Amino acid sequence: DLPDEVTLNVGGMTCQTCVDKIEKHIPTVVEGVFKIKVSLEEGTAFVVFKSPATPEQLVDAIDDMGFDPSLRR
Amino acid sequence: MNVYTFSAEMTCGSCENCVKKVLEKNQQKGVGIQSFSVDLKGKKVTVTGTISQAEITEILNKTGITMSLDGVTLLA
């Protein structure tokens, strides 16, 4: 099936280390992530993914890191 | 009741906040965390509770911060 895209709001990021950590860690805990681009300025994470990954899994994984993610409606 | 001490590669204030938020969230979930302390300068995380070593290690590893267990002491 075709890959899907989602942009999440991510609160709690204050420096580039947080950005690098999320971009490095999420693909290792959520299967099916093709691409993840985190923007410190906008406080967002843009993710390209395929099953079994789901937006909810991405939110949970970032929440487990101690940040404050939410789906952009 | 155990006291777990971890060395944690926390690099800035927000890493400290991340660890605190994750531990608070799990404490409220009732996983057996009685108290914890996070020392950014000393790069140490101390967790006291009935939680198992495997479970607290997994919770802390999910933060994406490199953690290593220094020691476990049993509280009488």
Backbone of each chain as nested JSON, in Angstrom:
{
  "chains": [
    {"id": "A", "residues": [
      {"number": 1, "name": "ASP", "atoms": {"N": [0.861, -1.194, 0.0], "CA": [0.0, 0.0, 0.0], "C": [0.898, 1.245, 0.0]}},
      {"number": 2, "name": "LEU", "atoms": {"N": [0.337, 2.388, -0.356], "CA": [1.133, 3.602, -0.492], "C": [1.493, 4.146, 0.883]}},
      {"number": 3, "name": "PRO", "atoms": {"N": [2.682, 4.77, 0.996], "CA": [3.025, 5.346, 2.296], "C": [2.095, 6.499, 2.645]}},
      {"number": 4, "name": "ASP", "atoms": {"N": [1.929, 6.731, 3.931], "CA": [1.06, 7.8, 4.427], "C": [1.945, 8.879, 5.053]}},
      {"number": 5, "name": "GLU", "atoms": {"N": [1.358, 10.075, 5.223], "CA": [2.144, 11.163, 5.848], "C": [1.35, 11.764, 6.989]}},
      {"number": 6, "name": "VAL", "atoms": {"N": [2.038, 12.215, 8.032], "CA": [1.336, 12.92, 9.113], "C": [2.275, 13.959, 9.697]}},
      {"number": 7, "name": "THR", "atoms": {"N": [1.702, 15.076, 10.15], "CA": [2.514, 16.084, 10.866], "C": [2.0, 16.145, 12.287]}},
      {"number": 8, "name": "LEU", "atoms": {"N": [2.903, 15.957, 13.23], "CA": [2.526, 15.996, 14.649], "C": [3.056, 17.284, 15.258]}},
      {"number": 9, "name": "ASN", "atoms": {"N": [2.274, 17.849, 16.185], "CA": [2.824, 18.933, 17.016], "C": [3.636, 18.262, 18.117]}},
      {"number": 10, "name": "VAL", "atoms": {"N": [4.815, 18.754, 18.411], "CA": [5.634, 18.159, 19.476], "C": [6.07, 19.257, 20.437]}},
      {"number": 11, "name": "GLY", "atoms": {"N": [5.491, 19.237, 21.633], "CA": [5.877, 20.21, 22.651], "C": [7.046, 19.698, 23.466]}},
      {"number": 12, "name": "GLY", "atoms": {"N": [7.799, 20.633, 24.067], "CA": [8.858, 20.232, 24.997], "C": [10.237, 20.158, 24.377]}},
      {"number": 13, "name": "MET", "atoms": {"N": [10.34, 20.457, 23.102], "CA": [11.677, 20.431, 22.472], "C": [12.345, 21.787, 22.689]}},
      {"number": 14, "name": "THR", "atoms": {"N": [13.567, 21.793, 23.214], "CA": [14.2, 23.1, 23.425], "C": [15.538, 23.233, 22.692]}},
      {"number": 15, "name": "CYS", "atoms": {"N": [16.071, 22.127, 22.187], "CA": [17.368, 22.294, 21.521], "C": [17.525, 21.261, 20.409]}},
      {"number": 16, "name": "GLN", "atoms": {"N": [18.594, 21.424, 19.649], "CA": [18.815, 20.56, 18.498], "C": [19.017, 19.109, 18.931]}},
      {"number": 17, "name": "THR", "atoms": {"N": [19.511, 18.91, 20.145], "CA": [19.73, 17.536, 20.614], "C": [18.405, 16.779, 20.657]}},
      {"number": 18, "name": "CYS", "atoms": {"N": [17.337, 17.497, 21.109], "CA": [16.025, 16.844, 21.168], "C": [15.624, 16.409, 19.755]}},
      {"number": 19, "name": "VAL", "atoms": {"N": [15.831, 17.305, 18.791], "CA": [15.444, 17.016, 17.399], "C": [16.18, 15.767, 16.915]}},
      {"number": 20, "name": "ASP", "atoms": {"N": [17.514, 15.767, 17.111], "CA": [18.311, 14.62, 16.649], "C": [17.861, 13.337, 17.344]}},
      {"number": 21, "name": "LYS", "atoms": {"N": [17.576, 13.458, 18.642], "CA": [17.204, 12.255, 19.412], "C": [15.898, 11.657, 18.866]}},
      {"number": 22, "name": "ILE", "atoms": {"N": [14.903, 12.527, 18.602], "CA": [13.619, 12.02, 18.1], "C": [13.817, 11.383, 16.724]}},
      {"number": 23, "name": "GLU", "atoms": {"N": [14.562, 12.08, 15.855], "CA": [14.738, 11.569, 14.488], "C": [15.485, 10.239, 14.493]}},
      {"number": 24, "name": "LYS", "atoms": {"N": [16.376, 10.06, 15.472], "CA": [17.173, 8.828, 15.521], "C": [16.385, 7.713, 16.211]}},
      {"number": 25, "name": "HIS", "atoms": {"N": [15.642, 8.077, 17.283], "CA": [15.041, 7.046, 18.141], "C": [13.731, 6.474, 17.578]}},
      {"number": 26, "name": "ILE", "atoms": {"N": [12.883, 7.344, 17.021], "CA": [11.544, 6.887, 16.597], "C": [11.593, 5.743, 15.578]}},
      {"number": 27, "name": "PRO", "atoms": {"N": [12.441, 5.84, 14.54], "CA": [12.471, 4.718, 13.592], "C": [12.885, 3.389, 14.236]}},
      {"number": 28, "name": "THR", "atoms": {"N": [13.565, 3.452, 15.399], "CA": [13.987, 2.183, 16.024], "C": [12.866, 1.588, 16.877]}},
      {"number": 29, "name": "VAL", "atoms": {"N": [11.852, 2.408, 17.228], "CA": [10.797, 1.849, 18.089], "C": [9.467, 1.711, 17.364]}},
      {"number": 30, "name": "VAL", "atoms": {"N": [9.329, 2.371, 16.204], "CA": [8.083, 2.235, 15.447], "C": [8.421, 1.648, 14.076]}},
      {"number": 31, "name": "GLU", "atoms": {"N": [7.92, 0.429, 13.837], "CA": [8.233, -0.244, 12.574], "C": [7.414, 0.403, 11.461]}},
      {"number": 32, "name": "GLY", "atoms": {"N": [8.088, 0.67, 10.313], "CA": [7.344, 1.188, 9.163], "C": [7.533, 2.676, 8.928]}},
      {"number": 33, "name": "VAL", "atoms": {"N": [8.481, 3.282, 9.657], "CA": [8.731, 4.719, 9.453], "C": [9.768, 4.867, 8.339]}},
      {"number": 34, "name": "PHE", "atoms": {"N": [9.384, 5.573, 7.258], "CA": [10.32, 5.784, 6.135], "C": [11.177, 7.017, 6.388]}},
      {"number": 35, "name": "LYS", "atoms": {"N": [10.482, 8.086, 6.829], "CA": [11.188, 9.367, 6.915], "C": [10.607, 10.131, 8.099]}},
      {"number": 36, "name": "ILE", "atoms": {"N": [11.455, 10.81, 8.858], "CA": [10.952, 11.641, 9.954], "C": [11.79, 12.901, 9.97]}},
      {"number": 37, "name": "LYS", "atoms": {"N": [11.105, 14.058, 9.882], "CA": [11.807, 15.343, 9.865], "C": [11.212, 16.187, 10.988]}},
      {"number": 38, "name": "VAL", "atoms": {"N": [12.049, 16.544, 11.946], "CA": [11.563, 17.305, 13.112], "C": [12.016, 18.756, 12.982]}},
      {"number": 39, "name": "SER", "atoms": {"N": [11.078, 19.693, 13.238], "CA": [11.447, 21.109, 13.154], "C": [11.357, 21.719, 14.549]}},
      {"number": 40, "name": "LEU", "atoms": {"N": [12.489, 22.203, 15.035], "CA": [12.525, 22.824, 16.37], "C": [11.729, 24.131, 16.342]}},
      {"number": 41, "name": "GLU", "atoms": {"N": [11.933, 24.903, 15.243], "CA": [11.28, 26.219, 15.147], "C": [9.759, 26.063, 15.179]}},
      {"number": 42, "name": "GLU", "atoms": {"N": [9.259, 25.123, 14.373], "CA": [7.799, 24.996, 14.299], "C": [7.246, 24.081, 15.401]}},
      {"number": 43, "name": "GLY", "atoms": {"N": [8.164, 23.288, 16.043], "CA": [7.675, 22.369, 17.07], "C": [6.825, 21.271, 16.465]}},
      {"number": 44, "name": "THR", "atoms": {"N": [7.314, 20.755, 15.321], "CA": [6.52, 19.713, 14.647], "C": [7.427, 18.554, 14.233]}},
      {"number": 45, "name": "ALA", "atoms": {"N": [6.76, 17.423, 13.935], "CA": [7.481, 16.262, 13.373], "C": [6.68, 15.81, 12.155]}},
      {"number": 46, "name": "PHE", "atoms": {"N": [7.335, 15.771, 11.013], "CA": [6.687, 15.311, 9.774], "C": [7.154, 13.877, 9.539]}},
      {"number": 47, "name": "VAL", "atoms": {"N": [6.215, 12.953, 9.422], "CA": [6.602, 11.542, 9.314], "C": [5.956, 10.907, 8.09]}},
      {"number": 48, "name": "VAL", "atoms": {"N": [6.78, 10.191, 7.312], "CA": [6.271, 9.375, 6.201], "C": [6.362, 7.93, 6.659]}},
      {"number": 49, "name": "PHE", "atoms": {"N": [5.232, 7.216, 6.597], "CA": [5.24, 5.873, 7.178], "C": [4.312, 4.931, 6.408]}},
      {"number": 50, "name": "LYS", "atoms": {"N": [4.522, 3.624, 6.644], "CA": [3.64, 2.603, 6.055], "C": [3.25, 1.663, 7.178]}},
      {"number": 51, "name": "SER", "atoms": {"N": [2.257, 0.802, 6.98], "CA": [1.866, -0.132, 8.06], "C": [3.099, -0.983, 8.385]}},
      {"number": 52, "name": "PRO", "atoms": {"N": [3.238, -1.449, 9.598], "CA": [2.286, -1.385, 10.703], "C": [2.27, -0.069, 11.462]}},
      {"number": 53, "name": "ALA", "atoms": {"N": [3.071, 0.923, 11.008], "CA": [3.106, 2.176, 11.784], "C": [1.754, 2.892, 11.657]}},
      {"number": 54, "name": "THR", "atoms": {"N": [1.337, 3.551, 12.732], "CA": [0.102, 4.356, 12.704], "C": [0.387, 5.686, 13.411]}},
      {"number": 55, "name": "PRO", "atoms": {"N": [-0.393, 6.74, 13.106], "CA": [-0.208, 8.021, 13.795], "C": [-0.247, 7.866, 15.316]}},
      {"number": 56, "name": "GLU", "atoms": {"N": [-1.153, 7.002, 15.801], "CA": [-1.292, 6.841, 17.259], "C": [0.007, 6.264, 17.838]}},
      {"number": 57, "name": "GLN", "atoms": {"N": [0.593, 5.285, 17.115], "CA": [1.857, 4.69, 17.593], "C": [2.947, 5.756, 17.654]}},
      {"number": 58, "name": "LEU", "atoms": {"N": [2.952, 6.629, 16.654], "CA": [3.981, 7.684, 16.614], "C": [3.786, 8.62, 17.806]}},
      {"number": 59, "name": "VAL", "atoms": {"N": [2.538, 8.982, 18.093], "CA": [2.261, 9.875, 19.232], "C": [2.704, 9.191, 20.525]}},
      {"number": 60, "name": "ASP", "atoms": {"N": [2.35, 7.903, 20.689], "CA": [2.732, 7.187, 21.917], "C": [4.244, 7.117, 22.072]}},
      {"number": 61, "name": "ALA", "atoms": {"N": [4.948, 6.823, 20.975], "CA": [6.41, 6.658, 21.053], "C": [7.077, 7.983, 21.435]}},
      {"number": 62, "name": "ILE", "atoms": {"N": [6.594, 9.088, 20.885], "CA": [7.193, 10.4, 21.206], "C": [6.811, 10.792, 22.638]}},
      {"number": 63, "name": "ASP", "atoms": {"N": [5.58, 10.396, 23.039], "CA": [5.149, 10.665, 24.424], "C": [6.036, 9.889, 25.398]}},
      {"number": 64, "name": "ASP", "atoms": {"N": [6.372, 8.645, 25.021], "CA": [7.235, 7.817, 25.88], "C": [8.636, 8.412, 26.015]}},
      {"number": 65, "name": "MET", "atoms": {"N": [8.993, 9.294, 25.089], "CA": [10.313, 9.94, 25.177], "C": [10.284, 11.109, 26.151]}},
      {"number": 66, "name": "GLY", "atoms": {"N": [9.078, 11.518, 26.54], "CA": [8.977, 12.618, 27.495], "C": [8.622, 13.948, 26.85]}},
      {"number": 67, "name": "PHE", "atoms": {"N": [8.334, 13.892, 25.519], "CA": [7.891, 15.124, 24.856], "C": [6.369, 15.176, 24.9]}},
      {"number": 68, "name": "ASP", "atoms": {"N": [5.79, 16.184, 24.225], "CA": [4.347, 16.368, 24.325], "C": [3.754, 16.416, 22.919]}},
      {"number": 69, "name": "PRO", "atoms": {"N": [3.539, 15.209, 22.324], "CA": [3.067, 15.168, 20.935], "C": [1.555, 15.219, 20.834]}},
      {"number": 70, "name": "SER", "atoms": {"N": [1.045, 15.759, 19.717], "CA": [-0.401, 15.667, 19.466], "C": [-0.602, 15.692, 17.965]}},
      {"number": 71, "name": "LEU", "atoms": {"N": [-1.698, 15.043, 17.554], "CA": [-2.001, 15.005, 16.12], "C": [-2.532, 16.364, 15.699]}},
      {"number": 72, "name": "ARG", "atoms": {"N": [-2.046, 16.865, 14.579], "CA": [-2.563, 18.153, 14.09], "C": [-3.899, 17.895, 13.44]}},
      {"number": 73, "name": "ARG", "atoms": {"N": [-4.935, 18.519, 13.912], "CA": [-6.271, 18.307, 13.306], "C": [-6.393, 19.226, 12.101]}}
    ]},
    {"id": "B", "residues": [
      {"number": 1, "name": "MET", "atoms": {"N": [11.062, -3.301, 47.98], "CA": [11.354, -1.895, 47.616], "C": [12.832, -1.783, 47.259]}},
      {"number": 2, "name": "ASN", "atoms": {"N": [13.085, -1.326, 46.033], "CA": [14.48, -1.2, 45.593], "C": [14.822, 0.249, 45.272]}},
      {"number": 3, "name": "VAL", "atoms": {"N": [16.13, 0.527, 45.272], "CA": [16.603, 1.827, 44.795], "C": [17.508, 1.55, 43.598]}},
      {"number": 4, "name": "TYR", "atoms": {"N": [17.088, 2.036, 42.418], "CA": [17.879, 1.835, 41.201], "C": [18.61, 3.134, 40.883]}},
      {"number": 5, "name": "THR", "atoms": {"N": [19.922, 3.041, 40.601], "CA": [20.629, 4.243, 40.143], "C": [21.157, 3.987, 38.727]}},
      {"number": 6, "name": "PHE", "atoms": {"N": [20.882, 4.968, 37.86], "CA": [21.3, 4.875, 36.46], "C": [22.219, 6.05, 36.126]}},
      {"number": 7, "name": "SER", "atoms": {"N": [23.183, 5.798, 35.235], "CA": [23.923, 6.913, 34.615], "C": [23.162, 7.236, 33.342]}},
      {"number": 8, "name": "ALA", "atoms": {"N": [22.866, 8.514, 33.109], "CA": [22.022, 8.882, 31.963], "C": [22.698, 9.986, 31.164]}},
      {"number": 9, "name": "GLU", "atoms": {"N": [22.85, 9.75, 29.865], "CA": [23.514, 10.715, 28.988], "C": [22.582, 11.904, 28.715]}},
      {"number": 10, "name": "MET", "atoms": {"N": [22.27, 12.666, 29.761], "CA": [21.41, 13.841, 29.568], "C": [22.282, 15.013, 29.166]}},
      {"number": 11, "name": "THR", "atoms": {"N": [21.948, 15.668, 28.065], "CA": [22.845, 16.715, 27.578], "C": [22.328, 18.116, 27.897]}},
      {"number": 12, "name": "CYS", "atoms": {"N": [21.011, 18.26, 28.082], "CA": [20.548, 19.628, 28.368], "C": [19.305, 19.588, 29.238]}},
      {"number": 13, "name": "GLY", "atoms": {"N": [18.83, 20.732, 29.626], "CA": [17.703, 20.85, 30.55], "C": [16.49, 20.082, 30.06]}},
      {"number": 14, "name": "SER", "atoms": {"N": [16.317, 20.052, 28.74], "CA": [15.056, 19.425, 28.297], "C": [15.153, 17.906, 28.414]}},
      {"number": 15, "name": "CYS", "atoms": {"N": [16.399, 17.382, 28.362], "CA": [16.522, 15.936, 28.603], "C": [16.082, 15.64, 30.035]}},
      {"number": 16, "name": "GLU", "atoms": {"N": [16.49, 16.496, 30.948], "CA": [16.116, 16.292, 32.352], "C": [14.59, 16.32, 32.47]}},
      {"number": 17, "name": "ASN", "atoms": {"N": [13.958, 17.302, 31.77], "CA": [12.488, 17.385, 31.815], "C": [11.847, 16.142, 31.221]}},
      {"number": 18, "name": "CYS", "atoms": {"N": [12.447, 15.637, 30.127], "CA": [11.881, 14.445, 29.499], "C": [11.859, 13.289, 30.5]}},
      {"number": 19, "name": "VAL", "atoms": {"N": [12.994, 13.09, 31.172], "CA": [13.08, 11.952, 32.099], "C": [12.073, 12.142, 33.231]}},
      {"number": 20, "name": "LYS", "atoms": {"N": [11.99, 13.378, 33.751], "CA": [11.05, 13.63, 34.849], "C": [9.626, 13.372, 34.401]}},
      {"number": 21, "name": "LYS", "atoms": {"N": [9.274, 13.839, 33.18], "CA": [7.887, 13.692, 32.719], "C": [7.53, 12.218, 32.557]}},
      {"number": 22, "name": "VAL", "atoms": {"N": [8.482, 11.455, 32.004], "CA": [8.215, 10.028, 31.777], "C": [8.048, 9.311, 33.116]}},
      {"number": 23, "name": "LEU", "atoms": {"N": [8.907, 9.641, 34.088], "CA": [8.823, 8.965, 35.389], "C": [7.533, 9.361, 36.11]}},
      {"number": 24, "name": "GLU", "atoms": {"N": [7.15, 10.65, 35.996], "CA": [5.906, 11.105, 36.634], "C": [4.706, 10.376, 36.039]}},
      {"number": 25, "name": "LYS", "atoms": {"N": [4.713, 10.289, 34.68], "CA": [3.578, 9.663, 33.983], "C": [3.434, 8.217, 34.446]}},
      {"number": 26, "name": "ASN", "atoms": {"N": [4.56, 7.503, 34.53], "CA": [4.494, 6.1, 34.939], "C": [4.165, 5.959, 36.415]}},
      {"number": 27, "name": "GLN", "atoms": {"N": [4.64, 6.943, 37.216], "CA": [4.312, 6.898, 38.65], "C": [2.802, 6.972, 38.815]}},
      {"number": 28, "name": "GLN", "atoms": {"N": [2.17, 7.889, 38.044], "CA": [0.712, 8.031, 38.166], "C": [-0.004, 6.792, 37.661]}},
      {"number": 29, "name": "LYS", "atoms": {"N": [0.667, 6.081, 36.704], "CA": [0.01, 4.874, 36.167], "C": [0.062, 3.741, 37.193]}},
      {"number": 30, "name": "GLY", "atoms": {"N": [0.822, 3.956, 38.268], "CA": [0.87, 2.965, 39.344], "C": [1.724, 1.761, 38.995]}},
      {"number": 31, "name": "VAL", "atoms": {"N": [2.869, 2.016, 38.317], "CA": [3.711, 0.87, 37.937], "C": [4.658, 0.488, 39.075]}},
      {"number": 32, "name": "GLY", "atoms": {"N": [4.58, 1.252, 40.203], "CA": [5.434, 0.88, 41.343], "C": [6.622, 1.8, 41.528]}},
      {"number": 33, "name": "ILE", "atoms": {"N": [6.462, 3.057, 41.064], "CA": [7.525, 4.046, 41.316], "C": [7.091, 4.867, 42.521]}},
      {"number": 34, "name": "GLN", "atoms": {"N": [7.848, 4.788, 43.611], "CA": [7.445, 5.544, 44.806], "C": [8.007, 6.951, 44.734]}},
      {"number": 35, "name": "SER", "atoms": {"N": [9.313, 7.056, 44.355], "CA": [9.905, 8.395, 44.218], "C": [11.076, 8.309, 43.253]}},
      {"number": 36, "name": "PHE", "atoms": {"N": [11.512, 9.494, 42.76], "CA": [12.668, 9.475, 41.845], "C": [13.385, 10.811, 41.921]}},
      {"number": 37, "name": "SER", "atoms": {"N": [14.629, 10.836, 41.499], "CA": [15.355, 12.115, 41.421], "C": [16.199, 12.093, 40.154]}},
      {"number": 38, "name": "VAL", "atoms": {"N": [16.29, 13.26, 39.511], "CA": [17.027, 13.362, 38.251], "C": [18.093, 14.438, 38.421]}},
      {"number": 39, "name": "ASP", "atoms": {"N": [19.351, 14.061, 38.25], "CA": [20.463, 15.0, 38.466], "C": [21.153, 15.225, 37.126]}},
      {"number": 40, "name": "LEU", "atoms": {"N": [20.821, 16.355, 36.487], "CA": [21.365, 16.623, 35.148], "C": [22.883, 16.765, 35.199]}},
      {"number": 41, "name": "LYS", "atoms": {"N": [23.378, 17.566, 36.162], "CA": [24.831, 17.814, 36.211], "C": [25.583, 16.519, 36.456]}},
      {"number": 42, "name": "GLY", "atoms": {"N": [25.09, 15.728, 37.402], "CA": [25.771, 14.48, 37.716], "C": [25.419, 13.359, 36.749]}},
      {"number": 43, "name": "LYS", "atoms": {"N": [24.478, 13.638, 35.837], "CA": [23.994, 12.646, 34.85], "C": [23.532, 11.356, 35.539]}},
      {"number": 44, "name": "LYS", "atoms": {"N": [22.76, 11.547, 36.625], "CA": [22.303, 10.376, 37.398], "C": [20.773, 10.412, 37.517]}},
      {"number": 45, "name": "VAL", "atoms": {"N": [20.177, 9.232, 37.431], "CA": [18.732, 9.098, 37.679], "C": [18.567, 8.035, 38.752]}},
      {"number": 46, "name": "THR", "atoms": {"N": [17.84, 8.399, 39.81], "CA": [17.615, 7.44, 40.9], "C": [16.119, 7.182, 41.033]}},
      {"number": 47, "name": "VAL", "atoms": {"N": [15.747, 5.915, 41.053], "CA": [14.322, 5.557, 41.143], "C": [14.131, 4.614, 42.321]}},
      {"number": 48, "name": "THR", "atoms": {"N": [13.181, 4.947, 43.183], "CA": [12.872, 4.087, 44.338], "C": [11.473, 3.542, 44.172]}},
      {"number": 49, "name": "GLY", "atoms": {"N": [11.321, 2.228, 44.357], "CA": [9.972, 1.67, 44.236], "C": [9.985, 0.159, 44.195]}},
      {"number": 50, "name": "THR", "atoms": {"N": [8.776, -0.38, 43.985], "CA": [8.641, -1.843, 43.924], "C": [8.722, -2.318, 42.469]}},
      {"number": 51, "name": "ILE", "atoms": {"N": [8.908, -1.377, 41.564], "CA": [8.955, -1.71, 40.129], "C": [10.131, -2.658, 39.856]}},
      {"number": 52, "name": "SER", "atoms": {"N": [9.997, -3.526, 38.862], "CA": [11.077, -4.484, 38.563], "C": [12.176, -3.777, 37.776]}},
      {"number": 53, "name": "GLN", "atoms": {"N": [13.381, -4.359, 37.857], "CA": [14.53, -3.767, 37.157], "C": [14.263, -3.731, 35.655]}},
      {"number": 54, "name": "ALA", "atoms": {"N": [13.677, -4.835, 35.138], "CA": [13.429, -4.904, 33.689], "C": [12.476, -3.791, 33.258]}},
      {"number": 55, "name": "GLU", "atoms": {"N": [11.436, -3.572, 34.086], "CA": [10.414, -2.607, 33.672], "C": [10.95, -1.175, 33.731]}},
      {"number": 56, "name": "ILE", "atoms": {"N": [11.682, -0.841, 34.784], "CA": [12.187, 0.534, 34.895], "C": [13.239, 0.775, 33.811]}},
      {"number": 57, "name": "THR", "atoms": {"N": [14.0, -0.251, 33.484], "CA": [15.007, -0.098, 32.424], "C": [14.315, 0.167, 31.098]}},
      {"number": 58, "name": "GLU", "atoms": {"N": [13.226, -0.572, 30.828], "CA": [12.508, -0.388, 29.564], "C": [11.915, 1.023, 29.479]}},
      {"number": 59, "name": "ILE", "atoms": {"N": [11.306, 1.474, 30.59], "CA": [10.694, 2.806, 30.605], "C": [11.75, 3.876, 30.308]}},
      {"number": 60, "name": "LEU", "atoms": {"N": [12.899, 3.76, 30.958], "CA": [13.947, 4.767, 30.776], "C": [14.576, 4.671, 29.378]}},
      {"number": 61, "name": "ASN", "atoms": {"N": [14.685, 3.454, 28.847], "CA": [15.254, 3.312, 27.499], "C": [14.357, 3.952, 26.444]}},
      {"number": 62, "name": "LYS", "atoms": {"N": [13.045, 3.964, 26.729], "CA": [12.109, 4.541, 25.749], "C": [12.305, 6.04, 25.586]}},
      {"number": 63, "name": "THR", "atoms": {"N": [13.067, 6.663, 26.498], "CA": [13.277, 8.108, 26.352], "C": [14.298, 8.377, 25.234]}},
      {"number": 64, "name": "GLY", "atoms": {"N": [14.969, 7.328, 24.813], "CA": [15.964, 7.527, 23.76], "C": [17.27, 8.076, 24.308]}},
      {"number": 65, "name": "ILE", "atoms": {"N": [17.311, 8.208, 25.662], "CA": [18.544, 8.714, 26.289], "C": [19.369, 7.497, 26.71]}},
      {"number": 66, "name": "THR", "atoms": {"N": [20.652, 7.484, 26.379], "CA": [21.499, 6.335, 26.712], "C": [21.584, 6.193, 28.225]}},
      {"number": 67, "name": "MET", "atoms": {"N": [21.155, 5.024, 28.71], "CA": [21.112, 4.797, 30.161], "C": [21.914, 3.552, 30.507]}},
      {"number": 68, "name": "SER", "atoms": {"N": [22.61, 3.565, 31.656], "CA": [23.206, 2.3, 32.109], "C": [22.979, 2.189, 33.602]}},
      {"number": 69, "name": "LEU", "atoms": {"N": [22.631, 0.97, 34.025], "CA": [22.304, 0.741, 35.429], "C": [23.597, 0.693, 36.241]}},
      {"number": 70, "name": "ASP", "atoms": {"N": [23.708, 1.555, 37.245], "CA": [24.9, 1.556, 38.083], "C": [24.75, 0.558, 39.217]}},
      {"number": 71, "name": "GLY", "atoms": {"N": [23.525, 0.553, 39.805], "CA": [23.371, -0.351, 40.944], "C": [21.951, -0.434, 41.433]}},
      {"number": 72, "name": "VAL", "atoms": {"N": [21.692, -1.526, 42.169], "CA": [20.37, -1.728, 42.781], "C": [20.599, -2.023, 44.256]}},
      {"number": 73, "name": "THR", "atoms": {"N": [19.955, -1.254, 45.134], "CA": [20.076, -1.595, 46.558], "C": [18.677, -1.897, 47.092]}},
      {"number": 74, "name": "LEU", "atoms": {"N": [18.602, -2.953, 47.877], "CA": [17.304, -3.386, 48.416], "C": [17.032, -2.616, 49.703]}},
      {"number": 75, "name": "LEU", "atoms": {"N": [15.894, -1.945, 49.745], "CA": [15.516, -1.255, 50.989], "C": [14.809, -2.269, 51.875]}},
      {"number": 76, "name": "ALA", "atoms": {"N": [15.209, -2.347, 53.113], "CA": [14.573, -3.346, 54.007], "C": [13.085, -3.036, 54.128]}}
    ]}
  ]
}
